[in-house]
């Protein structure tokens, strides 16, 4: 089932000047030492959507819970609160709101980013919601419900001492970090490196790290010249780190949809699509975006 519904929601567009959030494990790992406050309470929901709930597979309805895998090192999408146990963020709030629309609960499970899609293929989780870019390669093994568009950016040290921009040619010959299993690490940076060599320039020295925290730390410690990741996440993490790094200028690189991942052929997909459409129509989706200072700059025209 594909729910055709415009995703044009009214939110306050703040560009890349994203606001600071709570002092968390993610922020301290990125170099932040001063706590800041964020409201971690869920966005008020309007209750069950009976039409969406009617689409739930019987086994999920009987179980009353969906397990949602996410890598809690990627603010503002998912990261640890300062108790080092509670996962907070946009994807957490969205998964909870989706579950509420369906009359069930969501159980968020922390997992390494590069293990989530294989875990879904092995039916270890019901869903994966971890700012996944939808790519043809990933669609070979899992299904997606798209919910946002975002592109890649690069983060640099304060003041941008190397004068880098989010321009592929600017990255030639530089050390650039990315998270293991990410689109940036698997596809974008290797291709940029090949293009550099084809143009007669030095290749990109691509360095992959287990988590986004580790990649950011490589930048703040001077082990790399830049970090490449989703621009929203990099800008937000820089704020959490009290300006320990900043987003370099330039247009987002290769904007692509983000998707909630499900096992291939999952009977849960129609219910998730319908619940997401309901959240958009009610305005609850926009409230979650606004809570996490996420602008909707290039929304897909359909939920699917």
N, C-alpha and C positions, 0 to 999 in steps of 0.2 A: 504494500500500500504506500502511495506517495501522497502526502497532504500538500496540495498546492495552496500556499498562503503567502502573500507578500511579507517580507521580513523587515519592512520599513518601520522601525520603532523610534519614538522620540526620546533621545537621551541627550544629555549635555556633552557636547564634544569638547574634550579637553586636550585634544591632540596628543602629544607625547609628554606633556607636563603632568605626569601621573602623580597622584598624591601619595604620601608616605602611609604605611600601614603599621601593624603591630610589631613590636620587637619579637622576633621569632628565631628559631634555630636557623632558618634560611638567612635571616638578616645578619645574625651574629657571625655565621660562617662567611658571609660576604664582606665582613669588616665593620658592621654596625655595632656601636657600643652604647648608643643612647636610645632608650625605649621610646616608642611613639604609640599612639592609641588608635585602635580601629574597632568599630562595632562588629563583633563576631556573631551577634544574634541573627537568626535566619530572617529573610525577608518574609513578611506576612503573606500567606497564601490564601487563595479563595476556596480551598477545599477540593474534593474529588470531582473529576470530570467523568461522569458516568459513561459517556460514549467511549472515551479513551480506555477507561478501566475495563469495559466489556471486551476489549481486544487483548487483554492479558492472557497468555497461555495458562492453562489450568495448573501446571506444576508451579509456576511462579506465583500465581494467586494463592495457592494452598500454602506455599512456603512463606509468603508475606514479606519477602525481602529480596532485594537484588544486590549482589556483590559488585562493587565498582572499583576497579583497579586504577590507581593513579600514582605517579611518581611525585612525592611531596617535597620537591626541591625546585619548584618552578612558579614563584609568585608572579602575578597575583592569581594564577589559575589554581595552584594547589601547593601548600607549604605548611610546615608545622607551626602551631602556636607555641608560646614560650614554655609550655609544659612538656615539649618534645614528644607529645603523644597525639594531641588533637590536630587533625588536618583541617585547615581552613582554606578559603579561597573561592574564586568564581565557580570552578567546576564542582566543588563540594556543594555550594549553595544550589547550583543548577541541578545536580543529581538528586539532592533532597527534594527540590521542588517538583521535579519530574515524578519521583516516587509518590509524593503526596497527591499529585493529580491522579495517580493510578490506585491510590488507597493502600499502598504498601510502604515499606521503609527501604532506605538505601544504606548499605554498609560499605563505607569507604575502606579500601585495603591499600596500604603503601606497598609499592613494588618497583623494582628497577625499570626504567623506561623501556629498555630494549628487551625486557622479558614479558611485557604486557600483551603484545599482539600474539606471540607464541602461546602464552597462557590462555588467551581467548580461543585460539585454534584448538587447544587441548581441552576446552570447556572447563578450565580452572576458575574462570570468572564469568559473570553474566554480561558485564559491560567493561569497557575501558574508556575512561574520560580523563585525558591527560594532555590536552592541547595538541592532539594528533592532526597533522596536516594530511589531507586526503590525497593520496598519490596512487597512480595505476599499480605500482608494485605492491602497495599495502592492500589494495582492493582485490588482489589475487587470493588473499587468505582470510580477510575479514570483510564484513559489511559495515557501512557508515551511515549515520544520520547527521547531516551537516547542520551546523548551528552558528558559524561565524567565519569571517574571512580575515586573514592576517598575513603579513609578509615578513621577510627576514630583515634584520638590521645588524649592525656591528656596534659593540661597546668598546670604548677605548679608555685609557687612563685620563684623569682630570686634565682639562686644558688641551687634550688631543695633541700631545707633543710631536707625534709623527704625521700630523695633518692628514689623517685618513678620512675617507668618505665611504658610504655604502655604494661603492662603484667597483664592480669585479676587477677592473684593471688596477685599481688602487691596492688590491690585496696581493698582487704578484710579489713574490720574494719575501713575504711577511709570515710570521708565525701566527696562526689563527686557531683558536680553540673552539670546540663544539662539543655538545653532549653526545655520548655514544648512543647510536640507534636513532638519532634525530635526522630529519630531512637535510638539515645543514651539513651534518657530518657524513651522511651516506651518499647524498646526491649533489648538493649545491657546491660545496667546497671542492670536492674532487673534480667536478666539471670546470669550475673556475680555474683550478690549477692546470688542467689540460689546456684550457684556452690561453692561459699565460704562456705556457711552453710553446704553443703553436704560434704565438705572436713574437716569440724570441725573447721573452722575459723569464725571470726566475719563477719556478713553481711556488705554489702556496705550501708552506710547511704546516700541514693539517695535523692538529693534535687533539685526540679524542679523550674525553673524561667520563667517568661513570655517571656523574650527576651534573646538573647545571651549576650547583654550588661549587663543585670542583673546578669547572671551567672558569667560573668567575674569579675564583681564588688564584688560578693560574695567571689571570690578567693583573690582579691587584698586587701579586708578588713579583711581577715582571718576567714571568716565564714565557709569556706570549705577548704579542703586540695588540691583539684584538680578540674579541669573542663574537661568534656569530650565532644568533638565535632569533626567535620571534621578537620583533621590535617592541611590542607591548610589554613582554616579559622583561626584556633588558632594561627598558626605561623604568619600570616599576622596581626591579631589583636594585638599580642604581640609587633610587630614592631610599630604599630600605637600608642600603649600605652607607647612608649619609654622604653621598657623592663620591664614594671611593672609585667609581667609574661612571662614564656618561655615554649616552647614545651619540654616535657620530652622525654628521649631517648626511642627507641623501634620501632618495625615495626608497620605500620598502622594496625589497628584492623579491620578485616572483610571488606576489600575493596568491594565496591558495585557501580553499575552505578548510576549516577545522571540523572534525567530525567525532561523534561518539561512536566508538568501535564496538561491534558485536560479533559473536561467532558467525561464520558464513552460514547463511540460511536460517538464522535465528528467528524463531516465532515471536520473539519479543520486539522485533523492529517496528511493526505497525503500531503497537501500543506506545512506544517511545516517540515515534513521529507524531502521533495524535496528541500526546501529552505536551510535547514541545510546541505544537501549533496552538494548543490551548493557553499555554503560558505566554506566548507572544500576543495572542488576541486579547488576553486579560490585562496586559501591561506589566505582568510580574517579571517577565524576562528583562524588560527595560530597567526595572528597579534593581535587579541583580547586577546588570551591567553598570548602572550608575553607582551602586554601592562600592564596586571595585574599580571605579574610575576607568572603565573600559569603553572607548568610543566605538561605535559601529560604523566603520568607514567604508566598507565595501560588502554589504550584506547580500547573501544569496537570495534569489527570487523565490525559491521553494525550500520546503523542509523535506529532506529525503536522504 
